Amino acid sequence: MWVGDSIIRCEFEDVAGGGFLGTRPEGEGSPDDAGAQRWIDRWQGRSDGPTPALSVAVGGTPFQRRVWTALLAVRRGAVTSYGRLAESIGAPGAARAVGAACGANPVALIIPCHRVVRESGDLNGYRWGLDRKRALLAGELGLELSSAPG
């Protein structure tokens, strides 16, 4: 969802699908879903050219905003744990609260909550489903996913 020139929400349309919601509220102009998709494609490295700047305007508690800001520092293809993220924002022992902040993230992909894993490295707790989390991380690493269970 866009307000003016800022994105305030970017969500997957459904847990199984691959599209995004990128509409403007009524009275805020017409939606630019194609422009939003071009930005996402460039951000994910699926098309050439620099990723255009994006203004993000999200609300949240001060704790959530600290978590989301810290997530912006987790580089593409890397992961961190809920506990390490909690420590990095000065809240050791708040791993569960970090997980809750990740689940409340209003801008999927832009704030990369999919890059947070358990301390063991296992995947868990992604609002859009573990299959999508696994696919996003594999895509960032340039890996092909096997269709075999496991």
PyMOL commands that set and color helices and strands:
alter all, ss='L'
color gray80, all
select helices_A, chain A and resi 33-43+62-71+82-88+95-103+113-115+130-141
alter helices_A, ss='H'
color red, helices_A
select strands_A, chain A and resi 2-3+6-7+11-12+20-21+55-56+80-81+116-117
alter strands_A, ss='S'
color yellow, strands_A
deselect
rebuild
show_as cartoon
